[in-house]
């Protein structure tokens, strides 16, 4: 594929209006300081009918325990730098739905995820990485996320940019 990477700010995307059919944000939204502005910019650069796909971390007790304590702070298991994630910036599903609606999106769905292994087994895997018995490649070969109904930790979703009123196009069937 011919891919060109560009660096920029989500609050001020350097693309013309209606440029893209799809925008994908993976592990981004929980790091931005002005979520409504970022989502508004995504809406601006998406074509009407365009799809916005995202994943983020829910702001729950479970996410504080896992993403902040286990992943970052507790040295026994931590695999992320301290302060990479800030729990107060995590986004509840209803909050993102409201932001999407305010920016001209029609929310479609959310789905959760969970580890492919039990929590005790995952903690053993993380401990092996901390002790130097495994590297990140080993961790990735043994642990990944699978789709789940539970959205208490991580969830993904998508929304469609609404067509402006009066500018819908339809094909006439004869």
C-alpha positions in Angstrom: 0.0 0.0 0.0 1.1 3.5 -0.7 0.8 5.1 2.8 2.0 8.6 3.7 2.2 9.4 7.5 1.7 12.9 8.7 2.0 14.4 12.1 -0.4 17.0 13.4 -3.0 18.0 16.0 -6.4 16.4 16.2 -7.9 19.8 17.2 -6.7 21.3 13.9 -6.5 18.7 11.1 -4.6 20.0 8.0 -7.0 18.5 5.5 -9.9 20.1 3.4 -13.5 19.6 4.4 -15.0 16.3 3.1 -11.7 14.7 2.3 -12.1 11.2 3.7 -14.5 8.2 3.5 -13.1 6.8 6.8 -11.3 8.1 9.8 -9.8 5.6 12.4 -8.6 6.6 15.9 -6.9 3.7 17.7 -5.9 4.6 21.3 -6.1 8.3 20.6 -9.3 9.9 22.1 -8.4 9.3 25.7 -5.2 11.4 25.2 -6.7 14.6 23.7 -7.4 17.6 25.8 -10.4 18.8 23.8 -12.5 15.8 22.8 -15.4 17.8 21.3 -13.0 19.8 19.1 -11.2 16.7 17.9 -14.5 14.9 17.0 -15.7 18.1 15.3 -12.5 18.2 13.2 -13.0 14.5 12.3 -16.5 15.3 11.2 -15.3 18.2 9.1 -12.8 16.1 7.2 -15.2 13.2 6.7 -17.4 13.1 3.6 -21.2 12.9 4.3 -21.9 9.2 4.9 -18.3 8.7 6.0 -17.4 6.4 8.8 -15.6 7.2 12.0 -14.1 4.1 13.8 -12.5 4.4 17.2 -11.5 2.6 20.3 -10.9 4.0 23.7 -10.8 3.2 27.5 -13.9 3.5 29.6 -13.7 5.6 32.9 -14.6 2.9 35.4 -13.1 1.4 38.6 -11.9 -1.6 36.4 -10.1 0.7 34.0 -8.4 2.5 36.9 -7.2 -0.8 38.4 -6.0 -2.2 35.1 -4.9 0.7 32.8 -3.5 2.9 35.6 -2.4 0.5 38.4 -1.4 -2.7 36.6 -0.3 -1.4 33.2 1.6 1.7 34.5 2.2 2.0 38.2 2.6 -1.4 39.9 6.2 -2.4 38.9 5.4 -6.1 39.3 3.4 -6.1 36.1 3.7 -2.6 34.5 4.5 -2.5 30.8 3.6 1.1 29.9 5.4 4.3 31.0 4.0 6.0 34.1 1.4 8.7 33.3 0.9 7.6 29.7 -2.8 7.3 30.5 -4.7 9.6 32.8 -7.8 8.0 34.3 -9.8 11.3 34.3 -9.3 11.5 30.5 -10.9 8.1 29.9 -14.3 8.3 28.2 -17.6 6.7 29.2 -19.6 5.4 26.2 -22.5 7.8 26.8 -20.1 10.7 26.8 -18.7 9.9 23.4 -22.2 9.3 22.1 -23.1 12.9 23.1 -20.0 14.3 21.6 -20.6 12.4 18.3 -24.2 13.6 18.1 -23.1 17.3 18.7 -20.7 17.0 15.8 -23.1 15.6 13.2 -22.6 11.9 13.6 -25.1 9.1 14.0 -23.7 6.7 16.5 -23.9 3.0 15.4 -22.6 0.6 18.1 -20.1 -0.1 20.8 -18.4 -3.4 21.5 -16.1 -4.3 24.4 -13.0 -6.4 24.6 -11.2 -8.7 27.0 -7.9 -10.6 27.2 -7.8 -14.0 25.3 -6.5 -15.6 28.5 -7.6 -15.6 32.2 -6.6 -12.6 34.4 -4.2 -14.8 36.5 -2.5 -16.1 33.4 -2.2 -12.6 31.9 -0.6 -11.4 35.2 1.9 -14.3 34.9 2.7 -13.2 31.3 3.2 -9.6 32.4 5.4 -10.7 35.2 7.6 -12.7 32.8 8.0 -9.6 30.7 9.0 -7.5 33.7 11.6 -10.1 34.8 13.1 -10.2 31.4 12.0 -13.7 30.6 9.8 -12.4 27.8 10.0 -9.4 25.5 7.0 -7.6 23.9 7.0 -10.0 21.0 6.6 -13.0 23.4 3.8 -11.1 25.2 2.1 -10.4 21.8 2.3 -14.0 20.8 0.5 -15.1 23.9 -1.9 -12.3 24.8 -4.3 -10.3 22.6 -7.7 -8.8 23.0 -10.9 -10.5 21.8 -14.4 -9.1 21.3 -16.7 -9.2 24.3 -19.9 -7.6 25.5 -18.2 -6.2 28.6 -17.3 -2.5 28.0 -16.0 -1.8 31.5 -12.4 -1.6 30.3 -11.9 -1.1 26.6 -14.5 -0.5 23.9 -14.6 0.2 20.2 -17.3 1.9 18.2 -18.3 3.5 15.0 -20.5 6.4 13.8 -21.5 7.7 10.4 -21.4 11.4 9.5 -24.9 12.5 8.7 -25.8 14.0 5.3 -26.7 17.6 5.5 -30.5 18.1 5.5 -31.8 18.8 2.0 -28.7 17.4 0.4 -29.4 13.7 0.5 -28.9 11.9 -2.7 -31.0 8.9 -3.7 -31.2 6.7 -6.7 -34.6 6.3 -8.3 -35.5 2.7 -9.0 -37.8 2.3 -12.0 
